[in-house]
Amino acid sequence: MTETTKPTPQITYQDSETKGRYAASLPGVAGEAELTLSKVSEVLIIADHTSVPDSMRGTGVGRALAERLIADARAKGQRIVPLCPFVRAHAMKHREALADVIQW
């Protein structure tokens, strides 16, 4: 499967006063991936955890969740503390491009 033939994940976001959760599904694929966050303040959030089921591994869904989190935080003027190992690895890989949104 090439990058151009990978299905696009459908990502939703659930929000509460202190927490947030992105969930991703793929058409025709069982399971749901998630990325959770904690809100420290209006401008600071912590990426807590990312989970991708085996049925979705290698599809890019984890990266799509991280990129959605980053895009949303950037749009809201927030900074992200990448506590989650997956989000931290993604941020390290793109450190320069994400300098405005990642709080080390």
Z-matrix of the N, CA and C atoms (Angstrom, degrees):
N
C 1 1.450
C 2 1.531 1 108.35
N 3 1.306 2 117.71 1 126.52
C 4 1.461 3 121.04 2 179.58
C 5 1.518 4 110.10 3 -92.83
N 6 1.325 5 114.93 4 167.46
C 7 1.465 6 120.87 5 -179.06
C 8 1.526 7 111.42 6 -56.45
N 9 1.333 8 117.59 7 -35.99
C 10 1.463 9 120.44 8 -176.81
C 11 1.526 10 112.54 9 -76.55
N 12 1.323 11 118.38 10 -18.41
C 13 1.464 12 119.50 11 -179.40
C 14 1.522 13 112.82 12 -100.00
N 15 1.323 14 117.77 13 -2.54
C 16 1.462 15 120.13 14 178.46
C 17 1.521 16 109.36 15 -68.37
N 18 1.327 17 116.56 16 136.24
C 19 1.470 18 118.67 17 178.11
C 20 1.527 19 110.85 18 -67.04
N 21 1.307 20 115.83 19 149.75
C 22 1.459 21 121.30 20 178.72
C 23 1.525 22 109.31 21 -83.07
N 24 1.338 23 116.71 22 126.20
C 25 1.467 24 118.39 23 179.26
C 26 1.522 25 111.43 24 -68.61
N 27 1.311 26 115.19 25 145.06
C 28 1.465 27 122.08 26 172.92
C 29 1.520 28 106.01 27 -94.41
N 30 1.332 29 117.27 28 116.31
C 31 1.461 30 121.47 29 -175.23
C 32 1.520 31 110.10 30 -112.44
N 33 1.327 32 115.09 31 131.18
C 34 1.461 33 121.52 32 175.73
C 35 1.525 34 108.37 33 -119.13
N 36 1.328 35 115.70 34 161.91
C 37 1.460 36 120.47 35 179.80
C 38 1.519 37 109.05 36 -132.79
N 39 1.331 38 115.33 37 131.47
C 40 1.464 39 121.81 38 174.32
C 41 1.518 40 107.38 39 -114.71
N 42 1.319 41 116.14 40 138.42
C 43 1.449 42 121.55 41 -172.05
C 44 1.516 43 110.76 42 -129.30
N 45 1.328 44 116.29 43 139.49
C 46 1.460 45 120.95 44 169.22
C 47 1.525 46 106.92 45 -131.49
N 48 1.296 47 117.04 46 -176.11
C 49 1.464 48 120.34 47 -176.61
C 50 1.528 49 112.17 48 -63.06
N 51 1.338 50 117.27 49 -36.31
C 52 1.467 51 120.17 50 -174.28
C 53 1.522 52 114.45 51 -118.45
N 54 1.321 53 118.21 52 -9.16
C 55 1.469 54 122.35 53 -175.19
C 56 1.520 55 110.93 54 -133.59
N 57 1.325 56 115.06 55 163.35
C 58 1.455 57 121.80 56 173.30
C 59 1.520 58 108.53 57 -146.26
N 60 1.323 59 116.49 58 154.75
C 61 1.458 60 120.72 59 -179.35
C 62 1.522 61 109.69 60 -147.03
N 63 1.335 62 114.88 61 121.74
C 64 1.456 63 121.57 62 171.02
C 65 1.517 64 107.09 63 -95.29
N 66 1.317 65 116.91 64 137.18
C 67 1.460 66 121.90 65 176.56
C 68 1.517 67 107.92 66 -127.70
N 69 1.329 68 115.71 67 140.27
C 70 1.469 69 120.29 68 -178.46
C 71 1.517 70 109.61 69 -129.08
N 72 1.311 71 114.67 70 139.02
C 73 1.462 72 121.20 71 174.51
C 74 1.525 73 107.84 72 -130.72
N 75 1.319 74 114.42 73 157.24
C 76 1.460 75 121.12 74 177.62
C 77 1.519 76 108.28 75 -121.50
N 78 1.323 77 117.80 76 136.30
C 79 1.464 78 120.68 77 178.27
C 80 1.529 79 110.76 78 -56.39
N 81 1.333 80 116.30 79 127.98
C 82 1.456 81 121.29 80 176.64
C 83 1.514 82 115.50 81 76.66
N 84 1.350 83 117.77 82 6.91
C 85 1.463 84 121.48 83 179.89
C 86 1.525 85 108.69 84 -118.50
N 87 1.324 86 115.74 85 129.83
C 88 1.466 87 120.35 86 -179.68
C 89 1.518 88 110.50 87 -72.11
N 90 1.312 89 116.35 88 148.09
C 91 1.454 90 122.43 89 174.08
C 92 1.514 91 113.47 90 99.95
N 93 1.323 92 113.86 91 175.99
C 94 1.457 93 121.65 92 -178.86
C 95 1.526 94 108.18 93 -144.05
N 96 1.313 95 116.56 94 132.94
C 97 1.463 96 122.13 95 174.71
C 98 1.527 97 107.57 96 -93.83
N 99 1.340 98 115.77 97 155.14
C 100 1.460 99 118.38 98 179.05
C 101 1.514 100 111.80 99 -145.16
N 102 1.321 101 114.23 100 155.32
C 103 1.458 102 122.86 101 172.28
C 104 1.523 103 105.04 102 -136.34
N 105 1.338 104 116.42 103 122.96
C 106 1.461 105 119.86 104 -178.48
C 107 1.522 106 110.13 105 -109.86
N 108 1.323 107 114.80 106 155.03
C 109 1.454 108 120.94 107 179.57
C 110 1.516 109 110.73 108 -142.69
N 111 1.322 110 114.66 109 156.91
C 112 1.463 111 122.51 110 173.95
C 113 1.520 112 107.57 111 -117.12
N 114 1.320 113 115.36 112 141.72
C 115 1.466 114 120.49 113 179.82
C 116 1.524 115 109.35 114 -97.38
N 117 1.322 116 116.35 115 117.50
C 118 1.456 117 121.73 116 177.50
C 119 1.527 118 109.41 117 -83.96
N 120 1.330 119 115.52 118 -42.99
C 121 1.462 120 122.50 119 178.59
C 122 1.528 121 107.16 120 -155.22
N 123 1.320 122 116.15 121 -174.40
C 124 1.467 123 120.39 122 178.25
C 125 1.531 124 111.99 123 -62.63
N 126 1.327 125 116.01 124 -26.53
C 127 1.464 126 119.93 125 -174.33
C 128 1.533 127 114.45 126 -114.96
N 129 1.326 128 117.51 127 -1.03
C 130 1.467 129 119.86 128 -178.58
C 131 1.529 130 110.66 129 -132.10
N 132 1.340 131 115.53 130 125.14
C 133 1.455 132 120.88 131 177.68
C 134 1.532 133 109.30 132 -128.06
N 135 1.326 134 115.08 133 156.20
C 136 1.459 135 121.28 134 178.85
C 137 1.522 136 108.19 135 -115.35
N 138 1.332 137 117.09 136 122.80
C 139 1.463 138 121.43 137 172.38
C 140 1.526 139 106.06 138 -77.80
N 141 1.343 140 117.05 139 109.54
C 142 1.464 141 123.09 140 -172.55
C 143 1.525 142 114.08 141 -84.82
N 144 1.323 143 115.23 142 -48.54
C 145 1.466 144 118.97 143 -165.74
C 146 1.521 145 110.60 144 -158.18
N 147 1.320 146 115.96 145 140.02
C 148 1.458 147 122.23 146 171.87
C 149 1.517 148 107.70 147 -127.16
N 150 1.319 149 115.65 148 134.18
C 151 1.461 150 120.98 149 179.50
C 152 1.525 151 108.99 150 -134.46
N 153 1.334 152 115.86 151 129.14
C 154 1.464 153 121.72 152 178.19
C 155 1.531 154 107.34 153 -126.42
N 156 1.335 155 117.71 154 121.53
C 157 1.464 156 118.74 155 179.67
C 158 1.528 157 111.82 156 -67.29
N 159 1.322 158 116.18 157 156.45
C 160 1.464 159 121.16 158 -179.80
C 161 1.525 160 112.43 159 -52.80
N 162 1.339 161 116.60 160 -34.73
C 163 1.468 162 120.52 161 -177.77
C 164 1.528 163 112.57 162 -64.49
N 165 1.345 164 117.30 163 -16.58
C 166 1.463 165 121.44 164 -177.82
C 167 1.525 166 113.28 165 -112.70
N 168 1.299 167 118.08 166 -0.62
C 169 1.467 168 120.73 167 -177.92
C 170 1.527 169 110.18 168 -60.99
N 171 1.331 170 115.73 169 138.57
C 172 1.457 171 121.43 170 178.95
C 173 1.515 172 115.20 171 80.63
N 174 1.329 173 117.19 172 5.00
C 175 1.466 174 120.10 173 -178.23
C 176 1.529 175 112.80 174 -95.69
N 177 1.338 176 117.16 175 -8.54
C 178 1.455 177 120.34 176 -177.86
C 179 1.517 178 113.88 177 87.65
N 180 1.336 179 116.96 178 6.22
C 181 1.464 180 119.76 179 -176.26
C 182 1.525 181 111.45 180 -68.15
N 183 1.328 182 118.86 181 -35.99
C 184 1.464 183 120.96 182 177.36
C 185 1.520 184 111.24 183 -63.29
N 186 1.322 185 115.98 184 -44.39
C 187 1.466 186 121.02 185 177.56
C 188 1.536 187 110.13 186 -62.41
N 189 1.333 188 116.77 187 -40.58
C 190 1.467 189 120.33 188 179.32
C 191 1.529 190 110.84 189 -62.32
N 192 1.334 191 117.07 190 -39.35
C 193 1.467 192 120.36 191 177.25
C 194 1.526 193 110.61 192 -63.93
N 195 1.329 194 117.07 193 -46.25
C 196 1.468 195 120.98 194 179.65
C 197 1.526 196 110.54 195 -61.55
N 198 1.318 197 117.04 196 -42.94
C 199 1.464 198 120.28 197 -179.37
C 200 1.520 199 112.15 198 -66.71
N 201 1.330 200 117.08 199 -35.12
C 202 1.473 201 120.44 200 176.96
C 203 1.531 202 110.30 201 -67.42
N 204 1.339 203 116.55 202 -43.61
C 205 1.461 204 120.97 203 176.31
C 206 1.531 205 110.18 204 -56.82
N 207 1.307 206 116.82 205 -47.49
C 208 1.466 207 122.57 206 -178.32
C 209 1.527 208 110.84 207 -63.93
N 210 1.319 209 117.26 208 -45.32
C 211 1.470 210 120.85 209 179.70
C 212 1.529 211 111.15 210 -62.36
N 213 1.339 212 116.49 211 -43.64
C 214 1.462 213 119.69 212 179.50
C 215 1.525 214 111.39 213 -65.18
N 216 1.340 215 116.89 214 -43.35
C 217 1.467 216 120.45 215 179.47
C 218 1.521 217 110.55 216 -63.12
N 219 1.310 218 116.65 217 -42.84
C 220 1.472 219 121.30 218 179.47
C 221 1.534 220 109.49 219 -61.07
N 222 1.322 221 117.22 220 -44.31
C 223 1.470 222 121.45 221 -178.99
C 224 1.532 223 112.13 222 -64.45
N 225 1.339 224 116.50 223 -29.86
C 226 1.470 225 121.16 224 -178.97
C 227 1.523 226 112.45 225 -93.67
N 228 1.335 227 117.49 226 -0.18
C 229 1.458 228 120.94 227 -178.35
C 230 1.525 229 112.54 228 71.16
N 231 1.332 230 117.34 229 29.40
C 232 1.459 231 121.73 230 -179.01
C 233 1.525 232 111.33 231 -98.41
N 234 1.324 233 115.73 232 162.07
C 235 1.458 234 123.23 233 173.37
C 236 1.527 235 107.13 234 -115.88
N 237 1.328 236 115.20 235 147.69
C 238 1.467 237 121.85 236 -176.72
C 239 1.525 238 109.57 237 -114.67
N 240 1.326 239 116.00 238 128.94
C 241 1.460 240 121.49 239 169.49
C 242 1.530 241 105.38 240 -92.96
N 243 1.330 242 118.53 241 114.47
C 244 1.467 243 121.12 242 -174.84
C 245 1.532 244 112.83 243 -84.98
N 246 1.332 245 116.98 244 72.64
C 247 1.464 246 121.88 245 178.69
C 248 1.535 247 110.85 246 -69.51
N 249 1.311 248 116.83 247 -37.40
C 250 1.469 249 122.48 248 178.80
C 251 1.533 250 109.53 249 -63.66
N 252 1.335 251 118.14 250 129.43
C 253 1.467 252 120.70 251 -179.43
C 254 1.530 253 113.83 252 -57.76
N 255 1.323 254 118.17 253 -35.85
C 256 1.461 255 120.76 254 -179.93
C 257 1.529 256 110.77 255 -67.32
N 258 1.329 257 116.81 256 -48.58
C 259 1.469 258 120.94 257 179.99
C 260 1.531 259 109.38 258 -65.38
N 261 1.336 260 117.31 259 -38.76
C 262 1.467 261 121.11 260 177.86
C 263 1.535 262 110.65 261 -60.71
N 264 1.336 263 117.48 262 -45.55
C 265 1.464 264 121.33 263 179.59
C 266 1.529 265 110.84 264 -62.49
N 267 1.330 266 116.63 265 -42.13
C 268 1.466 267 121.15 266 178.61
C 269 1.534 268 109.64 267 -62.66
N 270 1.332 269 116.61 268 -44.46
C 271 1.465 270 121.42 269 -179.50
C 272 1.529 271 111.34 270 -64.97
N 273 1.325 272 116.66 271 -39.31
C 274 1.476 273 120.25 272 179.15
C 275 1.532 274 110.13 273 -65.04
N 276 1.314 275 116.03 274 -38.40
C 277 1.465 276 121.47 275 -179.00
C 278 1.539 277 111.09 276 -65.69
N 279 1.321 278 115.66 277 -30.99
C 280 1.469 279 121.80 278 -176.08
C 281 1.528 280 110.55 279 -121.11
N 282 1.307 281 115.68 280 35.98
C 283 1.467 282 122.34 281 -171.63
C 284 1.528 283 113.99 282 -51.56
N 285 1.316 284 117.25 283 -48.25
C 286 1.465 285 120.83 284 -177.31
C 287 1.529 286 111.91 285 -65.23
N 288 1.330 287 116.40 286 -44.83
C 289 1.466 288 120.98 287 -177.91
C 290 1.529 289 112.44 288 -68.65
N 291 1.336 290 116.88 289 -22.46
C 292 1.463 291 120.51 290 -176.78
C 293 1.527 292 113.08 291 -107.23
N 294 1.320 293 117.34 292 10.67
C 295 1.460 294 121.52 293 -176.28
C 296 1.527 295 112.53 294 -57.42
N 297 1.320 296 117.25 295 -29.12
C 298 1.475 297 120.20 296 -178.48
C 299 1.522 298 113.08 297 -77.13
N 300 1.335 299 118.73 298 -15.46
C 301 1.458 300 120.62 299 -173.15
C 302 1.525 301 114.04 300 -122.00
N 303 1.330 302 118.34 301 -18.50
C 304 1.469 303 120.93 302 -179.33
C 305 1.527 304 109.95 303 -95.81
N 306 1.320 305 115.54 304 132.30
C 307 1.470 306 122.92 305 178.42
C 308 1.525 307 107.62 306 -105.71
N 309 1.327 308 117.54 307 107.87
C 310 1.472 309 121.32 308 -178.28
C 311 1.477 310 111.25 309 -85.08
